[in-house]
Amino acid sequence: MGFRPLAHFPRRPKTKWRVERMVRFLRQAFFEGREISALEELNRSALVWLEERANRRLHRVIGARPCDRFAIERESLNPVRDYDIVLEETRVADSYALVAVDGVRYSIPAKYPRQNVTVQFRTSGLRFVVDGTMVAAHDYAKPGQRLVQDPSHLPAPPRPKHQAFAHLADAVAERFGEIGRTYADAIERRAPHAPLALLREVIERGNEYGDPLVSAALETLVSLSIVRRGMLSRLCERFGTMRVTDRPSSPDLPHVEIEQRSLAMYEAVAA
């Protein structure tokens, strides 16, 4: 900023020179004997006092009015340069992508768990940098707050199983017809522990062995009330290796006339 700061010893008002003197001057010349009704009125009165009295009086030490001296010094002032105060420390994010700073856990995107994170302490808040890229920014935690989390840093919620099951079940029913829908309903009733795997098995076996063979296997499973992972694959493997032979049609048998005899002779014997 164009100047060199110099730190003074504590409780040494003489080393601060005339900075401390301005406090007593302001108190005696402006505040004493003045009634204060509102802050806005006080500020307006202070500006009038500065323009009409304090800055227009003849200063005893410099021998000039402060307003005249300030006009001369204004020509030597440099424009204020932008600056940033940053303190950096290194942290390691935990498995939940949270970074601990002064007893408070701050969130970063979920894709950075267990990674080294550079924490930048700024006047406006905290910045979190990974591999030279800022990945998160937070305001300082309020007193008593132990977790500062941005909802956008949380991982995407998993897709509900019932939606995925309904989507696959519709695909099986559309491909295999009524038997596909019946098998999907049986899965939902009897195999809630692994419904998606069973439906995927139907699609995969259809791509491997063809829809007609899988449809026949599904009819067998439904008729036997079997809903078990792997059974469809076994049936498709067995049906797929069976040889199908064309049986010749049997020749027409000759028509034979049979004589119809009376059974009365048997009645006479029986008597």
C-alpha positions in Angstrom: 0.0 0.0 0.0 3.0 2.3 -0.1 3.9 2.6 3.6 5.8 0.5 6.1 3.9 -0.4 9.3 5.6 0.1 12.6 4.4 -1.7 15.7 4.6 0.2 19.0 4.9 -1.1 22.6 1.7 -1.6 24.5 0.6 1.1 27.0 3.0 3.7 25.5 0.9 6.6 24.3 3.9 8.8 23.6 5.0 6.5 20.7 1.7 6.9 19.0 2.3 10.7 19.0 -0.7 12.9 18.1 -3.1 10.0 17.2 -4.1 9.7 20.9 -4.4 13.5 21.2 -7.2 13.6 18.6 -9.4 11.6 21.0 -9.4 14.3 23.7 -9.7 17.0 21.2 -12.8 15.5 19.7 -14.3 14.8 23.1 -13.7 18.4 24.4 -14.4 20.3 21.2 -17.4 18.3 19.8 -19.1 15.9 22.3 -19.1 17.9 25.5 -22.2 19.9 26.0 -24.0 18.5 23.0 -27.3 16.7 23.2 -27.5 13.5 21.1 -31.0 12.5 20.0 -30.3 10.1 17.1 -27.3 8.7 15.3 -28.2 10.3 12.0 -28.4 13.7 13.6 -25.0 13.1 15.3 -23.4 12.2 12.0 -24.8 15.3 10.2 -23.6 17.6 13.1 -20.1 16.0 13.0 -19.8 16.7 9.2 -20.8 20.3 9.8 -18.3 20.7 12.7 -15.5 19.2 10.6 -16.1 21.5 7.6 -16.8 24.7 9.4 -14.6 24.5 12.5 -12.1 21.6 12.9 -10.6 21.6 9.4 -10.8 25.4 9.0 -9.0 26.4 12.2 -5.3 27.3 12.1 -3.4 24.4 13.4 -0.9 25.4 16.1 1.8 22.8 15.2 1.8 22.9 11.3 0.9 26.6 11.1 -1.8 26.0 8.5 -5.4 25.0 8.2 -6.0 21.2 7.8 -8.3 21.8 4.8 -5.5 23.7 3.0 -2.9 21.1 3.9 -5.1 18.2 2.8 -5.5 19.9 -0.6 -1.7 19.9 -1.0 -1.3 16.3 0.2 -4.1 15.1 -2.0 -1.8 15.6 -5.0 0.7 13.2 -3.6 -1.7 10.4 -2.7 -1.6 7.2 -4.7 -4.7 5.3 -5.8 -5.7 2.5 -3.4 -4.5 -0.8 -4.7 -6.4 -4.0 -4.4 -5.0 -6.5 -1.9 -6.0 -9.7 -0.4 -5.1 -11.1 3.0 -4.8 -14.9 2.9 -3.5 -17.4 5.4 -3.2 -21.0 4.1 -3.2 -24.3 6.0 -3.3 -27.9 4.8 -6.0 -30.3 5.9 -7.1 -33.8 4.9 -10.8 -34.4 4.2 -12.4 -37.3 5.9 -14.3 -40.1 4.3 -17.5 -37.9 4.2 -15.6 -35.1 2.3 -15.7 -32.9 5.4 -12.7 -30.7 6.4 -12.2 -29.9 10.1 -11.2 -26.3 10.9 -11.1 -25.0 14.4 -13.5 -27.6 15.7 -16.0 -27.1 12.8 -16.5 -29.4 9.9 -16.9 -27.8 6.5 -18.2 -29.7 3.5 -16.5 -30.0 0.1 -17.8 -31.8 -3.0 -18.4 -35.5 -2.3 -15.8 -36.6 -5.0 -12.9 -35.4 -2.8 -12.9 -37.7 0.2 -9.6 -38.4 2.0 -7.7 -35.9 -0.2 -5.3 -33.1 0.8 -7.1 -29.8 0.9 -5.6 -26.3 1.2 -7.7 -24.1 3.4 -7.5 -20.4 2.7 -8.5 -18.1 5.6 -9.8 -14.8 4.2 -11.6 -11.9 5.7 -14.8 -12.8 3.8 -14.7 -16.5 4.8 -13.0 -19.8 4.0 -11.9 -21.2 0.6 -11.0 -24.8 0.0 -8.5 -25.6 -2.8 -7.7 -29.0 -4.3 -4.9 -29.3 -6.8 -4.9 -25.6 -7.4 -8.6 -25.4 -8.0 -11.1 -23.8 -5.6 -13.8 -26.5 -4.9 -15.8 -24.9 -2.1 -16.3 -21.6 -0.2 -18.0 -21.1 3.1 -18.7 -18.3 5.6 -17.2 -18.7 9.0 -19.3 -20.8 11.3 -21.5 -19.1 13.8 -20.8 -19.6 17.6 -21.9 -23.1 18.6 -22.2 -24.3 15.0 -20.3 -27.6 14.4 -21.2 -28.4 10.8 -21.3 -26.1 7.8 -22.6 -28.0 4.8 -23.6 -27.0 1.3 -26.5 -29.2 0.0 -24.9 -29.2 -3.4 -21.8 -31.0 -2.0 -23.9 -34.1 -1.1 -23.7 -37.1 -3.4 -26.7 -37.6 -5.7 -29.4 -39.6 -4.0 -29.6 -43.2 -5.2 -32.5 -44.0 -7.6 -35.3 -45.6 -5.7 -35.5 -49.3 -6.3 -39.2 -49.3 -7.0 -38.7 -46.9 -9.9 -35.8 -49.0 -11.4 -37.9 -52.2 -10.9 -40.9 -50.7 -12.6 -38.8 -49.6 -15.6 -37.2 -53.1 -16.0 -40.5 -54.8 -15.5 -42.1 -52.7 -18.2 -39.2 -53.6 -20.5 -39.6 -57.4 -19.8 -43.4 -57.2 -20.4 -43.0 -55.3 -23.6 -40.5 -57.8 -24.9 -42.0 -61.1 -23.8 -45.6 -60.2 -23.6 -48.0 -61.6 -21.0 -45.6 -64.2 -19.7 -43.1 -61.6 -19.1 -45.5 -59.5 -17.0 -46.6 -62.6 -15.1 -43.0 -63.5 -14.2 -42.3 -59.9 -13.2 -45.3 -59.9 -10.8 -44.1 -63.2 -9.4 -40.7 -61.6 -8.7 -42.2 -58.7 -6.9 -44.2 -61.0 -4.7 -41.8 -63.7 -3.9 -38.3 -62.3 -4.4 -38.1 -58.7 -3.0 -34.5 -59.2 -2.0 -33.1 -59.3 -5.5 -35.8 -58.2 -8.0 -33.5 -56.2 -10.3 -31.0 -59.0 -10.7 -33.8 -61.4 -11.8 -35.2 -59.0 -14.3 -31.8 -58.3 -15.7 -31.3 -62.1 -16.1 -34.4 -62.2 -18.3 -33.1 -59.5 -20.6 -29.6 -61.0 -20.8 -30.8 -64.5 -21.5 -33.1 -63.1 -24.2 -30.2 -61.4 -25.9 -28.2 -64.7 -25.6 -30.7 -67.4 -26.5 -33.5 -65.5 -28.2 -36.9 -64.5 -27.1 -38.8 -67.7 -28.1 -36.6 -70.0 -26.0 -36.7 -67.6 -23.0 -40.5 -67.3 -23.3 -40.8 -71.1 -23.1 -38.5 -71.2 -20.0 -40.5 -68.5 -18.3 -43.7 -70.5 -18.9 -42.0 -73.5 -17.2 -40.9 -71.4 -14.2 -44.3 -69.8 -13.8 -46.2 -73.1 -14.0 -43.9 -74.6 -11.3 -44.0 -71.3 -9.2 -40.2 -71.1 -9.2 -38.7 -67.6 -8.7 -35.0 -68.1 -8.1 -31.9 -66.5 -9.4 -30.1 -68.7 -11.9 -32.9 -71.0 -12.7 -33.8 -69.2 -15.9 -30.2 -69.4 -17.0 -30.1 -73.2 -16.3 -33.3 -73.8 -18.3 -32.1 -71.7 -21.2 -28.8 -73.6 -21.2 -30.6 -77.0 -21.2 -33.2 -76.1 -23.7 -30.6 -74.5 -25.9 -28.6 -77.7 -26.1 -31.5 -80.1 -26.8 -31.8 -81.6 -30.3 -35.1 -81.2 -31.9 -35.9 -84.0 -34.4 -38.7 -83.9 -36.9 -40.9 -87.0 -36.4 -42.2 -88.6 -39.5 -46.0 -88.7 -39.7 -47.4 -92.2 -39.1 -49.0 -94.0 -42.1 -52.7 -94.3 -42.3 -53.9 -97.6 -40.7 -56.3 -99.8 -42.7 -59.9 -99.9 -41.7 -60.8 -103.2 -40.1 -64.4 -104.5 -39.8 -65.1 -106.3 -36.5 -67.9 -108.8 -36.3 -70.5 -108.0 -33.6 -71.5 -111.2 -31.7 -74.2 -111.8 -29.1 -73.1 -112.3 -25.5 -76.0 -114.6 -24.6 -73.7 -117.7 -24.8 -71.7 -116.3 -21.9 -74.9 -115.9 -19.8 -75.8 -119.6 -20.4 -72.3 -120.7 -19.2 -72.5 -118.5 -16.2 -75.9 -120.0 -15.2 
